[in-house]
């Protein structure tokens, strides 16, 4: 089981991140995210308005905020 109680079919190679190490931003499963590589484009060019793209943008902002302070 994972830290949040869900069963997985694989065992992580290292311990799961703690709350302090994990990101707040969640990336949803999204068909548009999986289609982009088939067209040879990054998701930001393939569909800039899909929820997955917006989530990756938020993740980038979160990463920048963590590294600034």
PDB file of N, CA, C and O in Angstrom, chain B, residues numbered from 101:
ATOM      1  N   UNK B 101       0.832  -1.184   0.000  1.00  0.00           N
ATOM      2  CA  UNK B 101       0.000   0.000   0.000  1.00  0.00           C
ATOM      3  C   UNK B 101       0.871   1.240   0.000  1.00  0.00           C
ATOM      4  O   UNK B 101       1.995   1.233   0.503  1.00  0.00           O
ATOM      5  N   UNK B 102       0.334   2.297  -0.570  1.00  0.00           N
ATOM      6  CA  UNK B 102       1.051   3.566  -0.571  1.00  0.00           C
ATOM      7  C   UNK B 102       0.736   4.321   0.709  1.00  0.00           C
ATOM      8  O   UNK B 102      -0.064   3.869   1.528  1.00  0.00           O
ATOM      9  N   UNK B 103       1.364   5.466   0.872  1.00  0.00           N
ATOM     10  CA  UNK B 103       1.185   6.258   2.083  1.00  0.00           C
ATOM     11  C   UNK B 103      -0.271   6.682   2.282  1.00  0.00           C
ATOM     12  O   UNK B 103      -0.723   6.832   3.418  1.00  0.00           O
ATOM     13  N   UNK B 104      -0.999   6.874   1.196  1.00  0.00           N
ATOM     14  CA  UNK B 104      -2.394   7.307   1.326  1.00  0.00           C
ATOM     15  C   UNK B 104      -3.368   6.131   1.359  1.00  0.00           C
ATOM     16  O   UNK B 104      -4.580   6.337   1.301  1.00  0.00           O
ATOM     17  N   UNK B 105      -2.861   4.906   1.450  1.00  0.00           N
ATOM     18  CA  UNK B 105      -3.711   3.743   1.619  1.00  0.00           C
ATOM     19  C   UNK B 105      -4.138   3.039   0.349  1.00  0.00           C
ATOM     20  O   UNK B 105      -4.902   2.076   0.421  1.00  0.00           O
ATOM     21  N   UNK B 106      -3.677   3.480  -0.816  1.00  0.00           N
ATOM     22  CA  UNK B 106      -4.046   2.828  -2.066  1.00  0.00           C
ATOM     23  C   UNK B 106      -3.086   1.691  -2.375  1.00  0.00           C
ATOM     24  O   UNK B 106      -1.885   1.799  -2.129  1.00  0.00           O
ATOM     25  N   UNK B 107      -3.611   0.613  -2.907  1.00  0.00           N
ATOM     26  CA  UNK B 107      -2.764  -0.500  -3.318  1.00  0.00           C
ATOM     27  C   UNK B 107      -2.153  -0.197  -4.674  1.00  0.00           C
ATOM     28  O   UNK B 107      -2.786   0.431  -5.523  1.00  0.00           O
ATOM     29  N   UNK B 108      -0.937  -0.639  -4.872  1.00  0.00           N
ATOM     30  CA  UNK B 108      -0.284  -0.481  -6.168  1.00  0.00           C
ATOM     31  C   UNK B 108       0.209  -1.845  -6.631  1.00  0.00           C
ATOM     32  O   UNK B 108       0.385  -2.748  -5.814  1.00  0.00           O
ATOM     33  N   UNK B 109       0.433  -2.002  -7.922  1.00  0.00           N
ATOM     34  CA  UNK B 109       0.931  -3.264  -8.453  1.00  0.00           C
ATOM     35  C   UNK B 109       2.454  -3.256  -8.527  1.00  0.00           C
ATOM     36  O   UNK B 109       3.054  -4.254  -8.924  1.00  0.00           O
ATOM     37  N   UNK B 110       3.078  -2.165  -8.159  1.00  0.00           N
ATOM     38  CA  UNK B 110       4.529  -2.069  -8.180  1.00  0.00           C
ATOM     39  C   UNK B 110       5.010  -1.557  -6.831  1.00  0.00           C
ATOM     40  O   UNK B 110       4.263  -0.923  -6.084  1.00  0.00           O
ATOM     41  N   UNK B 111       6.245  -1.839  -6.542  1.00  0.00           N
ATOM     42  CA  UNK B 111       6.842  -1.327  -5.315  1.00  0.00           C
ATOM     43  C   UNK B 111       7.807  -0.214  -5.696  1.00  0.00           C
ATOM     44  O   UNK B 111       8.676  -0.423  -6.543  1.00  0.00           O
ATOM     45  N   UNK B 112       7.677   0.963  -5.092  1.00  0.00           N
ATOM     46  CA  UNK B 112       8.580   2.065  -5.434  1.00  0.00           C
ATOM     47  C   UNK B 112      10.030   1.701  -5.125  1.00  0.00           C
ATOM     48  O   UNK B 112      10.298   0.991  -4.156  1.00  0.00           O
ATOM     49  N   UNK B 113      10.947   2.174  -5.927  1.00  0.00           N
ATOM     50  CA  UNK B 113      12.371   1.904  -5.733  1.00  0.00           C
ATOM     51  C   UNK B 113      12.908   2.637  -4.513  1.00  0.00           C
ATOM     52  O   UNK B 113      13.920   2.238  -3.938  1.00  0.00           O
ATOM     53  N   UNK B 114      12.240   3.692  -4.127  1.00  0.00           N
ATOM     54  CA  UNK B 114      12.632   4.446  -2.941  1.00  0.00           C
ATOM     55  C   UNK B 114      11.378   4.819  -2.159  1.00  0.00           C
ATOM     56  O   UNK B 114      10.269   4.702  -2.680  1.00  0.00           O
ATOM     57  N   UNK B 115      11.536   5.258  -0.941  1.00  0.00           N
ATOM     58  CA  UNK B 115      10.350   5.600  -0.139  1.00  0.00           C
ATOM     59  C   UNK B 115       9.519   6.702  -0.795  1.00  0.00           C
ATOM     60  O   UNK B 115      10.054   7.576  -1.477  1.00  0.00           O
ATOM     61  N   UNK B 116       8.231   6.649  -0.583  1.00  0.00           N
ATOM     62  CA  UNK B 116       7.353   7.685  -1.115  1.00  0.00           C
ATOM     63  C   UNK B 116       7.651   9.011  -0.436  1.00  0.00           C
ATOM     64  O   UNK B 116       8.062   9.030   0.724  1.00  0.00           O
ATOM     65  N   UNK B 117       7.452  10.121  -1.139  1.00  0.00           N
ATOM     66  CA  UNK B 117       7.756  11.424  -0.538  1.00  0.00           C
ATOM     67  C   UNK B 117       6.837  11.729   0.645  1.00  0.00           C
ATOM     68  O   UNK B 117       5.686  11.295   0.690  1.00  0.00           O
ATOM     69  N   UNK B 118       7.371  12.478   1.587  1.00  0.00           N
ATOM     70  CA  UNK B 118       6.556  12.945   2.711  1.00  0.00           C
ATOM     71  C   UNK B 118       5.734  14.138   2.244  1.00  0.00           C
ATOM     72  O   UNK B 118       5.907  14.616   1.123  1.00  0.00           O
ATOM     73  N   UNK B 119       4.854  14.612   3.093  1.00  0.00           N
ATOM     74  CA  UNK B 119       4.026  15.774   2.723  1.00  0.00           C
ATOM     75  C   UNK B 119       4.875  16.995   2.416  1.00  0.00           C
ATOM     76  O   UNK B 119       4.505  17.804   1.565  1.00  0.00           O
ATOM     77  N   UNK B 120       6.008  17.144   3.096  1.00  0.00           N
ATOM     78  CA  UNK B 120       6.883  18.288   2.843  1.00  0.00           C
ATOM     79  C   UNK B 120       7.594  18.182   1.502  1.00  0.00           C
ATOM     80  O   UNK B 120       7.967  19.201   0.920  1.00  0.00           O
ATOM     81  N   UNK B 121       7.788  16.971   1.006  1.00  0.00           N
ATOM     82  CA  UNK B 121       8.506  16.757  -0.249  1.00  0.00           C
ATOM     83  C   UNK B 121       7.581  16.684  -1.459  1.00  0.00           C
ATOM     84  O   UNK B 121       8.011  16.958  -2.579  1.00  0.00           O
ATOM     85  N   UNK B 122       6.334  16.322  -1.251  1.00  0.00           N
ATOM     86  CA  UNK B 122       5.399  16.158  -2.367  1.00  0.00           C
ATOM     87  C   UNK B 122       4.859  17.513  -2.811  1.00  0.00           C
ATOM     88  O   UNK B 122       4.799  18.454  -2.020  1.00  0.00           O
ATOM     89  N   UNK B 123       4.472  17.605  -4.066  1.00  0.00           N
ATOM     90  CA  UNK B 123       3.897  18.835  -4.597  1.00  0.00           C
ATOM     91  C   UNK B 123       2.401  18.880  -4.316  1.00  0.00           C
ATOM     92  O   UNK B 123       1.743  17.844  -4.223  1.00  0.00           O
ATOM     93  N   UNK B 124       1.877  20.086  -4.183  1.00  0.00           N
ATOM     94  CA  UNK B 124       0.445  20.280  -3.979  1.00  0.00           C
ATOM     95  C   UNK B 124      -0.325  20.068  -5.292  1.00  0.00           C
ATOM     96  O   UNK B 124      -1.447  19.563  -5.288  1.00  0.00           O
ATOM     97  N   UNK B 125       0.289  20.457  -6.398  1.00  0.00           N
ATOM     98  CA  UNK B 125      -0.365  20.398  -7.701  1.00  0.00           C
ATOM     99  C   UNK B 125      -0.553  18.952  -8.148  1.00  0.00           C
ATOM    100  O   UNK B 125       0.382  18.152  -8.110  1.00  0.00           O
ATOM    101  N   UNK B 126      -1.754  18.633  -8.565  1.00  0.00           N
ATOM    102  CA  UNK B 126      -2.080  17.304  -9.072  1.00  0.00           C
ATOM    103  C   UNK B 126      -2.238  17.396 -10.591  1.00  0.00           C
ATOM    104  O   UNK B 126      -2.884  18.315 -11.095  1.00  0.00           O
ATOM    105  N   UNK B 127      -1.653  16.453 -11.311  1.00  0.00           N
ATOM    106  CA  UNK B 127      -1.798  16.397 -12.771  1.00  0.00           C
ATOM    107  C   UNK B 127      -2.876  15.360 -13.075  1.00  0.00           C
ATOM    108  O   UNK B 127      -2.690  14.176 -12.794  1.00  0.00           O
ATOM    109  N   UNK B 128      -4.002  15.794 -13.646  1.00  0.00           N
ATOM    110  CA  UNK B 128      -5.082  14.842 -13.919  1.00  0.00           C
ATOM    111  C   UNK B 128      -4.769  13.969 -15.139  1.00  0.00           C
ATOM    112  O   UNK B 128      -3.979  14.344 -16.006  1.00  0.00           O
ATOM    113  N   UNK B 129      -5.395  12.820 -15.182  1.00  0.00           N
ATOM    114  CA  UNK B 129      -5.312  12.013 -16.401  1.00  0.00           C
ATOM    115  C   UNK B 129      -6.084  12.762 -17.474  1.00  0.00           C
ATOM    116  O   UNK B 129      -7.167  13.292 -17.225  1.00  0.00           O
ATOM    117  N   UNK B 130      -5.515  12.796 -18.664  1.00  0.00           N
ATOM    118  CA  UNK B 130      -6.099  13.631 -19.700  1.00  0.00           C
ATOM    119  C   UNK B 130      -5.732  13.059 -21.064  1.00  0.00           C
ATOM    120  O   UNK B 130      -4.559  12.790 -21.324  1.00  0.00           O
ATOM    121  N   UNK B 131      -6.701  12.874 -21.922  1.00  0.00           N
ATOM    122  CA  UNK B 131      -6.464  12.329 -23.259  1.00  0.00           C
ATOM    123  C   UNK B 131      -5.551  13.244 -24.061  1.00  0.00           C
ATOM    124  O   UNK B 131      -4.691  12.772 -24.804  1.00  0.00           O
ATOM    125  N   UNK B 132      -5.733  14.535 -23.915  1.00  0.00           N
ATOM    126  CA  UNK B 132      -4.916  15.489 -24.666  1.00  0.00           C
ATOM    127  C   UNK B 132      -3.433  15.354 -24.299  1.00  0.00           C
ATOM    128  O   UNK B 132      -2.565  15.489 -25.162  1.00  0.00           O
ATOM    129  N   UNK B 133      -3.145  15.089 -23.033  1.00  0.00           N
ATOM    130  CA  UNK B 133      -1.755  14.894 -22.615  1.00  0.00           C
ATOM    131  C   UNK B 133      -1.138  13.686 -23.310  1.00  0.00           C
ATOM    132  O   UNK B 133       0.031  13.724 -23.695  1.00  0.00           O
ATOM    133  N   UNK B 134      -1.903  12.625 -23.471  1.00  0.00           N
ATOM    134  CA  UNK B 134      -1.368  11.416 -24.101  1.00  0.00           C
ATOM    135  C   UNK B 134      -1.304  11.540 -25.625  1.00  0.00           C
ATOM    136  O   UNK B 134      -0.529  10.826 -26.261  1.00  0.00           O
ATOM    137  N   UNK B 135      -2.092  12.418 -26.215  1.00  0.00           N
ATOM    138  CA  UNK B 135      -2.071  12.601 -27.669  1.00  0.00           C
ATOM    139  C   UNK B 135      -0.888  13.433 -28.146  1.00  0.00           C
ATOM    140  O   UNK B 135      -0.383  13.206 -29.245  1.00  0.00           O
ATOM    141  N   UNK B 136      -0.441  14.382 -27.349  1.00  0.00           N
ATOM    142  CA  UNK B 136       0.595  15.336 -27.769  1.00  0.00           C
ATOM    143  C   UNK B 136       1.864  14.665 -28.314  1.00  0.00           C
ATOM    144  O   UNK B 136       2.350  15.087 -29.363  1.00  0.00           O
ATOM    145  N   UNK B 137       2.422  13.644 -27.654  1.00  0.00           N
ATOM    146  CA  UNK B 137       3.641  13.028 -28.198  1.00  0.00           C
ATOM    147  C   UNK B 137       3.430  12.386 -29.575  1.00  0.00           C
ATOM    148  O   UNK B 137       4.358  12.329 -30.382  1.00  0.00           O
ATOM    149  N   UNK B 138       2.232  11.911 -29.837  1.00  0.00           N
ATOM    150  CA  UNK B 138       1.950  11.306 -31.145  1.00  0.00           C
ATOM    151  C   UNK B 138       2.092  12.312 -32.274  1.00  0.00           C
ATOM    152  O   UNK B 138       2.393  11.949 -33.411  1.00  0.00           O
ATOM    153  N   UNK B 139       1.871  13.581 -31.951  1.00  0.00           N
ATOM    154  CA  UNK B 139       1.986  14.650 -32.940  1.00  0.00           C
ATOM    155  C   UNK B 139       3.347  15.335 -32.870  1.00  0.00           C
ATOM    156  O   UNK B 139       3.602  16.294 -33.598  1.00  0.00           O
ATOM    157  N   UNK B 140       4.216  14.844 -31.995  1.00  0.00           N
ATOM    158  CA  UNK B 140       5.555  15.391 -31.884  1.00  0.00           C
ATOM    159  C   UNK B 140       5.594  16.781 -31.286  1.00  0.00           C
ATOM    160  O   UNK B 140       6.502  17.560 -31.576  1.00  0.00           O
ATOM    161  N   UNK B 141       4.607  17.101 -30.446  1.00  0.00           N
ATOM    162  CA  UNK B 141       4.532  18.436 -29.857  1.00  0.00           C
ATOM    163  C   UNK B 141       4.482  18.365 -28.341  1.00  0.00           C
ATOM    164  O   UNK B 141       3.927  17.424 -27.772  1.00  0.00           O
ATOM    165  N   UNK B 142       5.069  19.373 -27.684  1.00  0.00           N
ATOM    166  CA  UNK B 142       4.872  19.455 -26.240  1.00  0.00           C
ATOM    167  C   UNK B 142       3.423  19.850 -25.984  1.00  0.00           C
ATOM    168  O   UNK B 142       2.786  20.477 -26.830  1.00  0.00           O
ATOM    169  N   UNK B 143       2.909  19.485 -24.826  1.00  0.00           N
ATOM    170  CA  UNK B 143       1.501  19.739 -24.541  1.00  0.00           C
ATOM    171  C   UNK B 143       1.167  21.221 -24.599  1.00  0.00           C
ATOM    172  O   UNK B 143       0.039  21.581 -24.936  1.00  0.00           O
ATOM    173  N   UNK B 144       2.121  22.090 -24.277  1.00  0.00           N
ATOM    174  CA  UNK B 144       1.847  23.527 -24.289  1.00  0.00           C
ATOM    175  C   UNK B 144       1.594  24.054 -25.699  1.00  0.00           C
ATOM    176  O   UNK B 144       0.937  25.080 -25.873  1.00  0.00           O
ATOM    177  N   UNK B 145       2.107  23.360 -26.694  1.00  0.00           N
ATOM    178  CA  UNK B 145       1.827  23.747 -28.079  1.00  0.00           C
ATOM    179  C   UNK B 145       0.648  22.971 -28.654  1.00  0.00           C
ATOM    180  O   UNK B 145      -0.095  23.490 -29.487  1.00  0.00           O
ATOM    181  N   UNK B 146       0.482  21.747 -28.215  1.00  0.00           N
ATOM    182  CA  UNK B 146      -0.598  20.907 -28.745  1.00  0.00           C
ATOM    183  C   UNK B 146      -1.966  21.406 -28.300  1.00  0.00           C
ATOM    184  O   UNK B 146      -2.872  21.543 -29.123  1.00  0.00           O
ATOM    185  N   UNK B 147      -2.124  21.676 -27.020  1.00  0.00           N
ATOM    186  CA  UNK B 147      -3.406  22.192 -26.519  1.00  0.00           C
ATOM    187  C   UNK B 147      -3.136  23.009 -25.261  1.00  0.00           C
ATOM    188  O   UNK B 147      -3.110  22.473 -24.153  1.00  0.00           O
ATOM    189  N   UNK B 148      -2.937  24.297 -25.445  1.00  0.00           N
ATOM    190  CA  UNK B 148      -2.559  25.179 -24.334  1.00  0.00           C
ATOM    191  C   UNK B 148      -3.673  25.380 -23.318  1.00  0.00           C
ATOM    192  O   UNK B 148      -3.419  25.852 -22.210  1.00  0.00           O
ATOM    193  N   UNK B 149      -4.910  25.027 -23.680  1.00  0.00           N
ATOM    194  CA  UNK B 149      -6.034  25.299 -22.771  1.00  0.00           C
ATOM    195  C   UNK B 149      -6.560  24.073 -22.048  1.00  0.00           C
ATOM    196  O   UNK B 149      -7.470  24.212 -21.230  1.00  0.00           O
ATOM    197  N   UNK B 150      -6.041  22.882 -22.302  1.00  0.00           N
ATOM    198  CA  UNK B 150      -6.575  21.695 -21.633  1.00  0.00           C
ATOM    199  C   UNK B 150      -6.176  21.700 -20.155  1.00  0.00           C
ATOM    200  O   UNK B 150      -5.216  22.362 -19.763  1.00  0.00           O
ATOM    201  N   UNK B 151      -6.917  20.962 -19.353  1.00  0.00           N
ATOM    202  CA  UNK B 151      -6.684  20.960 -17.905  1.00  0.00           C
ATOM    203  C   UNK B 151      -5.302  20.416 -17.552  1.00  0.00           C
ATOM    204  O   UNK B 151      -4.691  20.862 -16.581  1.00  0.00           O
ATOM    205  N   UNK B 152      -4.811  19.465 -18.323  1.00  0.00           N
ATOM    206  CA  UNK B 152      -3.479  18.919 -18.066  1.00  0.00           C
ATOM    207  C   UNK B 152      -2.395  19.959 -18.278  1.00  0.00           C
ATOM    208  O   UNK B 152      -1.449  20.038 -17.493  1.00  0.00           O
ATOM    209  N   UNK B 153      -2.519  20.756 -19.324  1.00  0.00           N
ATOM    210  CA  UNK B 153      -1.548  21.818 -19.592  1.00  0.00           C
ATOM    211  C   UNK B 153      -1.563  22.845 -18.477  1.00  0.00           C
ATOM    212  O   UNK B 153      -0.508  23.276 -18.010  1.00  0.00           O
ATOM    213  N   UNK B 154      -2.742  23.237 -18.052  1.00  0.00           N
ATOM    214  CA  UNK B 154      -2.863  24.209 -16.967  1.00  0.00           C
ATOM    215  C   UNK B 154      -2.259  23.656 -15.681  1.00  0.00           C
ATOM    216  O   UNK B 154      -1.634  24.396 -14.921  1.00  0.00           O
ATOM    217  N   UNK B 155      -2.440  22.366 -15.434  1.00  0.00           N
ATOM    218  CA  UNK B 155      -1.873  21.752 -14.239  1.00  0.00           C
ATOM    219  C   UNK B 155      -0.350  21.732 -14.294  1.00  0.00           C
ATOM    220  O   UNK B 155       0.307  21.994 -13.286  1.00  0.00           O
ATOM    221  N   UNK B 156       0.220  21.425 -15.456  1.00  0.00           N
ATOM    222  CA  UNK B 156       1.673  21.445 -15.583  1.00  0.00           C
ATOM    223  C   UNK B 156       2.217  22.859 -15.399  1.00  0.00           C
ATOM    224  O   UNK B 156       3.294  23.043 -14.834  1.00  0.00           O
ATOM    225  N   UNK B 157       1.476  23.854 -15.875  1.00  0.00           N
ATOM    226  CA  UNK B 157       1.869  25.244 -15.670  1.00  0.00           C
ATOM    227  C   UNK B 157       1.895  25.579 -14.173  1.00  0.00           C
ATOM    228  O   UNK B 157       2.826  26.220 -13.685  1.00  0.00           O
ATOM    229  N   UNK B 158       0.854  25.132 -13.456  1.00  0.00           N
ATOM    230  CA  UNK B 158       0.790  25.367 -12.012  1.00  0.00           C
ATOM    231  C   UNK B 158       1.913  24.637 -11.281  1.00  0.00           C
ATOM    232  O   UNK B 158       2.471  25.162 -10.317  1.00  0.00           O
ATOM    233  N   UNK B 159       2.247  23.431 -11.733  1.00  0.00           N
ATOM    234  CA  UNK B 159       3.352  22.683 -11.136  1.00  0.00           C
ATOM    235  C   UNK B 159       4.672  23.437 -11.326  1.00  0.00           C
ATOM    236  O   UNK B 159       5.488  23.505 -10.406  1.00  0.00           O
ATOM    237  N   UNK B 160       4.877  23.995 -12.503  1.00  0.00           N
ATOM    238  CA  UNK B 160       6.095  24.770 -12.757  1.00  0.00           C
ATOM    239  C   UNK B 160       6.164  25.983 -11.834  1.00  0.00           C
ATOM    240  O   UNK B 160       7.227  26.299 -11.299  1.00  0.00           O
ATOM    241  N   UNK B 161       5.037  26.661 -11.648  1.00  0.00           N
ATOM    242  CA  UNK B 161       5.008  27.820 -10.739  1.00  0.00           C
ATOM    243  C   UNK B 161       5.309  27.386  -9.304  1.00  0.00           C
ATOM    244  O   UNK B 161       6.037  28.070  -8.585  1.00  0.00           O
ATOM    245  N   UNK B 162       4.754  26.265  -8.896  1.00  0.00           N
ATOM    246  CA  UNK B 162       4.998  25.751  -7.545  1.00  0.00           C
ATOM    247  C   UNK B 162       6.481  25.419  -7.348  1.00  0.00           C
ATOM    248  O   UNK B 162       7.057  25.729  -6.306  1.00  0.00           O
ATOM    249  N   UNK B 163       7.086  24.793  -8.344  1.00  0.00           N
ATOM    250  CA  UNK B 163       8.503  24.455  -8.280  1.00  0.00           C
ATOM    251  C   UNK B 163       9.365  25.717  -8.170  1.00  0.00           C
ATOM    252  O   UNK B 163      10.328  25.755  -7.404  1.00  0.00           O
ATOM    253  N   UNK B 164       9.015  26.727  -8.930  1.00  0.00           N
ATOM    254  CA  UNK B 164       9.758  27.994  -8.880  1.00  0.00           C
ATOM    255  C   UNK B 164       9.616  28.638  -7.501  1.00  0.00           C
ATOM    256  O   UNK B 164      10.598  29.117  -6.933  1.00  0.00           O
ATOM    257  N   UNK B 165       8.388  28.648  -6.963  1.00  0.00           N
ATOM    258  CA  UNK B 165       8.166  29.225  -5.622  1.00  0.00           C
ATOM    259  C   UNK B 165       8.991  28.491  -4.566  1.00  0.00           C
ATOM    260  O   UNK B 165       9.577  29.128  -3.690  1.00  0.00           O
ATOM    261  N   UNK B 166       9.045  27.170  -4.636  1.00  0.00           N
ATOM    262  CA  UNK B 166       9.808  26.391  -3.643  1.00  0.00           C
ATOM    263  C   UNK B 166      11.295  26.688  -3.719  1.00  0.00           C
ATOM    264  O   UNK B 166      11.978  26.720  -2.696  1.00  0.00           O
ATOM    265  N   UNK B 167      11.796  26.904  -4.921  1.00  0.00           N
ATOM    266  CA  UNK B 167      13.230  27.122  -5.088  1.00  0.00           C
ATOM    267  C   UNK B 167      13.641  28.566  -4.821  1.00  0.00           C
ATOM    268  O   UNK B 167      14.828  28.839  -4.640  1.00  0.00           O
ATOM    269  N   UNK B 168      12.694  29.488  -4.792  1.00  0.00           N
ATOM    270  CA  UNK B 168      13.023  30.888  -4.514  1.00  0.00           C
ATOM    271  C   UNK B 168      13.262  31.124  -3.031  1.00  0.00           C
ATOM    272  O   UNK B 168      14.100  31.943  -2.655  1.00  0.00           O
ATOM    273  N   UNK B 169      12.531  30.412  -2.196  1.00  0.00           N
ATOM    274  CA  UNK B 169      12.620  30.734  -0.768  1.00  0.00           C
ATOM    275  C   UNK B 169      12.992  29.594   0.008  1.00  0.00           C
ATOM    276  O   UNK B 169      13.113  29.692   1.229  1.00  0.00           O
TER     277      UNK B 169
END
